[in-house]
Amino acid sequence: MIKFLLALILVAQVSGVCHVPQFVGCQAKFSDALGIDRNYNWLNPLGLTIQIQDIYINGGLGGIRGLNSVCNAYNQMIQCLTTSQTTASECFNIPWLLSHSEAPNRAYSYGFLMNMLQYQCGAGFYIASDNWKCLQNIYAKKNGTMFGCINDFVLNAYEDPARGCDYVQTGMNCFEAASTLSGCPDELKYYGCESFRQYSAPQFSRCHKSCQVDLSFR
Ligand SMILES: *[C@@H]1O[C@H](CO)[C@@H](O)[C@H](O)[C@H]1NC(C)=O
């Protein structure tokens, strides 16, 4: 009997699933830290995407740099999930999101957004931070274009998943082209391309796309 119980506990720990109340609570903290309405959550991921772009452009609560505001809020959410008997990878898992969302589009675009933030607040953080004035201007001037790259990708990949890898490439090109501005370093094109590649990765890592660093960049 004891052995059976131990086995049961072990299974429960190994096959962790996302717990909805904790997930919702951690997302509420995320919105609060960003100073946005709590309705911008996993059920409204494209709305949340626009809110994050707006913060990149206009700054966060108290006028702090948009990148700092978004990344601090994101890191707090990850920590919140990790300390509440669930983890970010369980809650951002596409199959789990699909089985708990009203529409597949929303499940995907939430998982996409969180993966892009993981890049922008992780490996991509210092490129962005070191060039924030440029990136902030890029987001301001190309806001509509960049949201268009994302929205088109989400719709097209959903309607025609067989051509998903083509849409990934289109999106990477779209973000790369948008991430240029006169007076700004070419390395931001790489940041734009990689941000989009990371965006698409939860569904399309099988496409094995890659972004090129401009060889003339030193
Ligand atoms: C950015 O574009 C989106 C989508 O078109 C729009 O809803 C939002 O208000 C724009 N934000 C800014 C700061 O221009």
PDBQT file of the ligand as one rigid body, heavy atoms in Angstrom, charges set to zero:
ROOT
HETATM    1  C1  LIG A 301       0.119  49.751 -32.423  1.00  0.00    +0.000 C 
HETATM    2  O1  LIG A 301      -0.670  49.065 -33.377  1.00  0.00    +0.000 OA
HETATM    3  C2  LIG A 301      -1.809  48.451 -32.856  1.00  0.00    +0.000 C 
HETATM    4  C3  LIG A 301      -2.443  47.597 -33.940  1.00  0.00    +0.000 C 
HETATM    5  O2  LIG A 301      -2.722  48.323 -35.072  1.00  0.00    +0.000 OA
HETATM    6  C4  LIG A 301      -2.739  49.514 -32.268  1.00  0.00    +0.000 C 
HETATM    7  O3  LIG A 301      -3.898  48.917 -31.743  1.00  0.00    +0.000 OA
HETATM    8  C5  LIG A 301      -1.980  50.271 -31.178  1.00  0.00    +0.000 C 
HETATM    9  O4  LIG A 301      -2.782  51.321 -30.663  1.00  0.00    +0.000 OA
HETATM   10  C6  LIG A 301      -0.697  50.862 -31.741  1.00  0.00    +0.000 C 
HETATM   11  N1  LIG A 301       0.071  51.447 -30.661  1.00  0.00    +0.000 N 
HETATM   12  C7  LIG A 301       0.699  52.611 -30.758  1.00  0.00    +0.000 C 
HETATM   13  C8  LIG A 301       1.434  53.094 -29.544  1.00  0.00    +0.000 C 
HETATM   14  O5  LIG A 301       0.692  53.284 -31.771  1.00  0.00    +0.000 OA
ENDROOT
TORSDOF 0
